[in-house]
Amino acid sequence: MTTIAWDEEIIAWDSLITMGDEKYVHHNTQKVVSHKGRVFTLCGNAGLLKKTLIPWWEKGHKADAAPDGDWDMVVIGTDGTFLYSSGSPGAEVSTPSTFALGSGSMAARAALMCGKEPAIAVNIAAALDKCTGGPVNWLRLSDHVKKPVIRKSKRRGARK
């Protein structure tokens, strides 16, 4: 799987890809994607995020339309941080603003609870979890989580 950890400022994730018994490091894993003022994260098949899960979420994340596979997705926006899972795809679960997801999440959450920043938490998880590894990527949430722009025409009641 993977490890993704965040606090109120930073989100960090590993770059190890596992496919069965195969493991390789890829710098552009797309486990975390910034899209339309939100940050989307994925544990599971990283290829699902942009092409399948984000469109599913944008269409209302209905359980009967959920993508197949084993995945956990977190969406971080100005309205909060929410978890969606293939195990219960229609449910929206609010998560704490400091949290971790994936196979190394327990180690990463313990590190976060001890005051470590997310990138260090993911490195600690990599030392303990065989499915977490490679260079750690990170981004500053405030650079990517934005309130939607409300156009003047929508505020005043757009004319048709």
C-alpha positions in Angstrom: 0.0 0.0 0.0 1.5 3.3 1.0 1.6 5.9 3.8 0.1 9.4 3.6 0.3 11.7 6.6 -0.9 15.2 7.2 -1.4 17.9 9.7 -3.1 21.3 9.3 -0.1 22.6 7.2 1.6 19.8 5.3 0.7 16.6 3.6 3.4 14.0 2.9 3.5 10.6 1.2 5.9 7.9 0.1 6.9 7.0 -3.4 6.9 3.2 -3.3 4.6 1.4 -5.6 3.7 -2.2 -4.8 2.0 -4.6 -7.3 1.8 -8.1 -5.9 5.4 -9.0 -5.0 6.8 -6.3 -7.2 8.1 -3.1 -5.7 9.5 0.0 -7.3 10.0 3.7 -6.5 8.3 6.2 -8.8 8.7 10.0 -8.2 5.2 10.8 -9.7 3.0 8.2 -8.0 -0.1 10.4 -8.0 -1.1 9.3 -4.6 -1.8 12.9 -3.8 -3.4 15.3 -6.4 -4.4 18.9 -6.1 -7.6 19.5 -8.0 -10.0 22.5 -8.1 -9.0 23.9 -4.7 -8.9 20.5 -2.9 -6.3 17.9 -2.2 -7.2 14.3 -3.0 -5.2 11.3 -1.6 -5.4 7.7 -2.4 -4.2 4.4 -0.9 -4.8 1.6 -3.3 -4.5 1.7 -7.0 -3.0 5.1 -7.6 -4.1 5.0 -11.2 -7.7 5.3 -10.1 -7.4 8.7 -8.5 -7.4 11.1 -11.5 -9.3 9.1 -14.0 -11.9 7.4 -11.8 -12.2 8.5 -8.2 -12.1 12.3 -8.5 -14.8 12.2 -11.2 -16.9 9.8 -9.0 -16.5 12.2 -6.1 -17.4 15.3 -8.2 -20.6 13.5 -9.3 -21.8 13.1 -5.7 -19.9 9.9 -4.6 -22.9 7.6 -4.7 -22.4 4.1 -3.4 -23.9 2.4 -6.4 -21.6 4.2 -8.8 -18.4 3.6 -6.8 -15.3 2.3 -8.7 -14.3 -1.3 -8.2 -11.2 -2.2 -6.4 -9.7 -1.9 -2.9 -9.1 1.8 -2.2 -9.2 4.5 0.5 -9.5 8.2 -0.6 -9.3 11.3 1.5 -10.5 14.7 0.3 -9.1 17.8 2.0 -10.9 21.1 1.5 -11.8 24.2 3.3 -15.0 22.4 4.6 -12.9 19.6 6.3 -11.2 16.4 5.7 -13.3 13.4 4.6 -12.5 9.7 4.1 -14.2 7.5 1.4 -13.5 3.8 1.2 -14.3 1.0 -1.2 -15.5 -1.0 1.9 -18.3 1.5 2.4 -18.2 3.8 -0.7 -21.3 5.9 0.0 -20.2 6.9 3.5 -18.4 10.1 4.1 -16.3 9.9 7.3 -14.8 13.1 8.8 -11.2 12.6 9.8 -9.1 14.7 12.2 -7.0 17.5 10.7 -3.9 15.6 11.8 -4.0 12.0 10.6 -2.4 9.3 8.5 -3.7 6.7 6.0 -2.3 3.5 4.5 -0.3 0.5 5.6 2.1 2.5 7.6 -0.6 4.7 9.2 -0.2 3.5 12.8 3.5 4.3 12.9 2.9 7.7 11.1 0.0 8.6 13.5 2.2 7.8 16.5 4.9 10.0 15.1 2.4 12.8 14.5 1.1 12.4 18.1 4.7 12.9 19.3 4.9 16.2 17.5 6.8 15.1 14.3 6.0 16.8 11.0 4.3 14.7 8.3 7.4 14.1 6.2 9.2 12.7 9.2 6.2 10.6 10.2 6.2 9.0 6.7 9.9 8.3 7.0 9.3 6.6 10.4 6.6 4.5 8.8 8.9 3.5 6.0 11.4 2.2 8.6 8.6 -0.1 10.0 6.3 -0.9 7.1 7.5 -3.0 4.2 4.9 -1.4 1.8 6.1 2.2 2.5 9.4 3.6 1.1 11.3 5.6 -1.3 11.7 9.4 -1.2 9.0 11.3 0.7 7.0 13.9 -1.3 5.2 16.7 0.4 3.2 19.8 -0.3 1.9 22.8 1.7 -1.9 22.5 2.0 -2.5 26.2 2.0 -1.0 26.4 -1.5 -3.5 24.0 -2.8 -6.7 24.1 -0.7 -8.6 27.1 -1.7 -12.1 28.4 -1.2 -14.0 28.4 -4.5 -14.2 31.7 -6.3 -17.8 33.0 -6.5 -18.2 35.1 -9.6 -20.0 38.4 -9.3 -22.7 37.2 -11.7 -23.5 34.2 -9.3 -23.6 36.4 -6.2 -26.1 38.9 -7.8 -28.1 36.2 -9.5 -26.9 35.7 -13.0 -29.2 36.7 -15.8 -30.0 34.1 -18.4 
